[in-house]
Structures are given as C-alpha cells and as structure tokens.
Amino acid sequence: MSALPHVLHLVDDATPGGVTRVLAHIQSCPLMAKAGRHSVRVISRTGQLPKCDADMIVSHLSLNWRRMPALIGFRARHATTPLIHVEHSYTAMFTAINVRSKLRFFTMLRTAYALFDTVVAVSDAQAKWLTERRLVSSQSLRVIAPVVDLAGFRALPAPQGTPKVIGAIGRLHRQKGFDVLIKAFRALPNPDLALHIHGTGPDEDALKALAGDDPRIRFFGHAQRSEDVMETVDIVAMPSRWEAFGLVALEARAAGRPLICAPSDGLSMSAGPNARYVKGLGATAWSAALLDMVQQVSPLSETDRVSACESEFAASWQDLIDRHTSPAGETGTVLVQAA
Amino acid sequence: MPFATIVVPAYNAAVTLSETLESLMAQTFRDMEIVVVDDGSTDKTAQIAQFYVRRDPRIRVVNQINRGLAGARNSGIAAARGEVIGFCDADDLWRPEKLATHIAHLKASPEVGLSYSGSALIDEDSRLLGHAQRPRLHRVNAAHVFKRNPIGNGSAPVIRRAVLDAIAWRPATETLRDWVFDETFRQSEDIECWLRIALLTDWIIEGVPGLLTEYRVNSTGLSANVSAQLASWERMVAKLRPAAPSFFARHEATARAYQLRYLARRAISSGDGETALDHVTRAFTESRRPLIEEPLRSLTTWAAAHALSRFGDAPINFARTVLRTARA
C-alpha cells in the first residue's frame, strides 16, 4: 500500500464563514485523514494561480470571468492532475437575484466548470440546477453536502419548555434575509419573546435601524464558538434569499433546535424534512409562522441529530479521491478516456 | 398528454369567447389542449364553452365560483396537463402561428422559461386599431420587466410549467390548489407574476418577433380606475420589495415614473386632461429617466396631457380622426 494521496485544497475566501469552517473540518476529521493527506492553500482572488504539486487539487474558489484566464492557465499546467471544483456559492436563487445577464453568467460557469474533472455540488437543489441549466454534465457532477464537526452541537441538551429565544445566526448581509425576520418579529405581540442576532456584516447598521427600539431584539456580533451561540437559542430562523447549503441549519439540527426557514436552494436539504418552511419573504407570512412555532408546546426536535453526516461526507470524499487517484485500469478516469 | 395547454379565463365572455376559442382551435401547433375556466359567469359563457367542447375534444371546461382573473388562471394551471402553458383571455385572439412560434422558441432555448411576443390592438368589433405593443425582445432583465413590462398583456406569454412551479405557493387560506398568480390582486396581477418570475427564478424571459396576439382594448371606463390601478401597482411593489430590496432601491423610482406616465396616457385616451396632467407631472418628479430613455414618448405624453387639460379633447379627437382617415 502506497502513501495516501496528497489532496490540495485551494481557497480564496479566508474569512470566518462556511467555506473556512468546512476546510478546517476536512483537515481535522480523522475519517477524512483516511482518504488522503489534506492541505489548504489560501490564494489571492486575482492574478495567476500557483503551480501546485499534489495528487489531486480541489478548488473552493469563486468563479468569475476575471478569473477565467488564470483558471485556463492553471488547467494547462496541471493537465494530468485531477482537478475538482466545489461550488460553494452559486445557485438558482443567487442567479435570480444577483445576476443581471443570466446567459452571460451561464456561459461563464459552463466554461469554467468544463475545466474540471469533477464538479461537486453542495446540495441536491444546486445539483439539479447545474444539470437543468446544462452547466455541468451529469457524469462529471457529484453531490457532497458539506459538514463541520458537529459533536459539540450534539452534546447540547434539546431546549425545554415553551420556546423563548429565536436565533438568527450568520453574516449580516441581505443574503440572509434578517431584515424580513426583524420586521416579522416586531409584529409579534408576545413581550417575553426575544430575537437574538449573531453575526457581523455590511448590513449591520441597517438591521439595527430596522430593529429600532424594540427591546426584545438584541445584536451579539460574531461569536468564536458556534456551539455557544446555539446553546442560547430555542429556535433557529433562516429566511435566506439564497443559500448553496446552509451549515447553520445542519448545526441547528445537530443541536436539536427546531428550524424555520425559507425553502431557498440548498436549505430544503440542510434544514431537513422536519423544518418549518415559509415560502416567499413576506413579513406577514413569517410573523404567522413564527407565532405558530412558539405556541407549539413541545417543539419537534430531530431524534437522530443528523448523526451520519460526517461519515457520509468522508465516505463521499474517499470515493471521489479513490476514483481520481488510484492507478488506471479500474477507475472512472479510464471510462472518461474511453468515452 | 398534450405538450401544451392554453388556459382561457372567461368571465361573462359570451360575446367574445367563441372568437377566442376558434382562434385557438386554429393554431398550427396541434398537440395541445384548451382549458376554459368559467369563472362564475352569469351569462351564456358556460353554454358557449360546452358547445365548443362537443366540437373539439381538445377543449375542457373548469367551472368555479367567481375568483377573479388570477384565480381563474390558477385553476387553469392546476387543471393543465401540458409541459408549457399559454394564457389567452376570453376576449383576446391568438394568430394561428403563435403557439408554434413560442414552442419552437422554447425548444431551441432551454434557458428561456417565458416566451412572449408583441400584440396588435383590436377594438370591440375585432377591428385592428393600427396600434401595437412592440416590446423589447432580447436581453430582458428584471429591471426591464419592472419598468416597461415587455410581456405586455396576459394573453402574450407562453410559459414552461417548471417556471410556474418555481413561483407557486399555497396560502394558508387556500385548500384546493396552489397559487401562481396572486389572487389578492384585482389589477396588476400580470406584472406581479412576471416580476416574480424575473426576480425569483433564474429563467430567462425572452420575446419572439411578430405581433402574435390580438389584444382587445375597450374605449370605455378607462379613466375611472386609474387611481385604483396605481394603488395596486404600489401594493405589488410593497409586496415584492422584501424579496430583493437592493433591486427596488435602484429601480423603483424610475419604474414608478413609467407607471405614472402609462396611467397619464390612459387618462389622455379617455379624455381626462386633469388626471393626465397630474400623473405626467408626478411621473417626471419621481424620475427623469423616462425622458432620457424614451424622450419622444415621454415628451408627447407631456405635451398631450398639457394640451388636453388646457384645450379640452376637441384637438385630440380631431387629430385622431385625421389619423384614422389617413390610415383607412
């Protein structure tokens, strides 16, 4: 048995968000270590991509037209190295809301994805979109739902009694839709409810203005340990306008916290079948749903607390790494060459 | 399963329904069904629809108590079996090649979810008025839909079912079927739906050349509902703003200016100079962009509103008569 393959992960977003945490998990998870030696390299958002020496290279980069020449050069210099791309950002709803010229955007994605041997979608909804829009061919597409170390969340006791604290956790950016949540919450009459908002971001001032003088709404900034935040809330609300996956939903399930969320993109997967879904971002609909939720006597909490997801994640990566790095003759590479 | 469904919402449409249905039965694209939704009509609409059911097996009728245009369309969508769904109000007409043209367009462009065309305007007697809606056809984004509504009218688009599924929802009060069009709207229900498609899905909206719909305009009773129409437009904006706040921050004033200009033009058509002047003034106070983007149309509206309020409708009627005579 030869040494484990070296899997190099490239990332251009080192801010404390979902991608960074997933990469930290990839490097620290013992199950992942069985599949390969993982290392992470942070590179600049612009300019040339470096020459890398690895058995398999995984891009967690953000794709755009400006990056394209560098990406093509990178493919050329790593012609025989398996290149994988994990799509952390783009979804149907992202495109709907943010992209002015959709056809040009689809062309960019199609061109960029074609440079990779495999494209990894982070949710079923995203994979469906990538296939339906013919951005990635189905044989080079995989779905691997991201995961972080959830042990700390599973260790939390499920909330007891009537729910009091609604938690909103994430970047204070219009993506997360906390503006809708604040409006909906302010319309609730219950004086003993609280809305706790954890995170920082560009919309902080606007959201604080929206919260006004409602003493029930509190802003906490960014917390070091997500488990500590999760422990303090009874319900997690995610009215996201778009969401490739939505790790917070997974963490909430692991912590046994009921979820109320928009059915945007990957959230319908990460929030699971027991979440309360509110379609549309109308404050009235959200108010009604929140009220209904806090009035439920026993919040339905997930019994299994998504116990299998770390092992499924590792198994999927193991399979992908094996497929691309094991000697030719029994692998998918040969099938692709033959086709 | 038919490939296409044409939904025909019909409310007290006894006068026009037969002509509408015959225009649909004459479509060159044959693999389709026609779903007539009799929206609680009190005239002979039901009997006329039944008459056509016996003549053409592709026609079906759905009956319901009156729910309004949006409610009738939603029932039609719920009953539709086609992969693509077109709408033709029971007083409008489709030219024979319309469905075939849109289906060819959708088949050739998998990213396009909504295909529309221009419309020729007809009067109560189905005579061509010589006016047409000739909208922008390509590179249409949500801002275009919001400002200029290139789709134009409710009988213009042919839409993939997947698009309608993507924006459908079930309000808590609804027990029967999903809503695609918002039934709380009695006006602006078209634009509200198109804008939701543009803002909340990544489907492309695109037009095909030609005037494939004949869209009937009534000369009576236009001015009375100008303010109601503005109110429902504002309600649409208030409803959709949370979905894309930055989009509205950027385009709302201009879109409102266009809406006010449109209402001013309608007031001019019905000879209400005061309303016209009021709306055109408010339009350009709201935003100057229509003057830059469409100077000719903006200035003629402005001039006509001023002329009408100062001199009454005699000069405009005279000009209309001259134009009509010249065309004839």
Boltz contact constraints between the chains, C-beta under 6 A:
constraints:
  - contact:
      token1: [A, 92]
      token2: [B, 202]
      max_distance: 6.0
  - contact:
      token1: [A, 95]
      token2: [B, 202]
      max_distance: 6.0
  - contact:
      token1: [A, 96]
      token2: [B, 200]
      max_distance: 6.0
  - contact:
      token1: [A, 96]
      token2: [B, 201]
      max_distance: 6.0
  - contact:
      token1: [A, 96]
      token2: [B, 202]
      max_distance: 6.0
  - contact:
      token1: [A, 97]
      token2: [B, 244]
      max_distance: 6.0
  - contact:
      token1: [A, 100]
      token2: [B, 141]
      max_distance: 6.0
  - contact:
      token1: [A, 102]
      token2: [B, 202]
      max_distance: 6.0
  - contact:
      token1: [A, 102]
      token2: [B, 204]
      max_distance: 6.0
  - contact:
      token1: [A, 180]
      token2: [B, 242]
      max_distance: 6.0
  - contact:
      token1: [A, 279]
      token2: [B, 169]
      max_distance: 6.0
  - contact:
      token1: [A, 280]
      token2: [B, 169]
      max_distance: 6.0
  - contact:
      token1: [A, 281]
      token2: [B, 242]
      max_distance: 6.0
  - contact:
      token1: [A, 281]
      token2: [B, 243]
      max_distance: 6.0
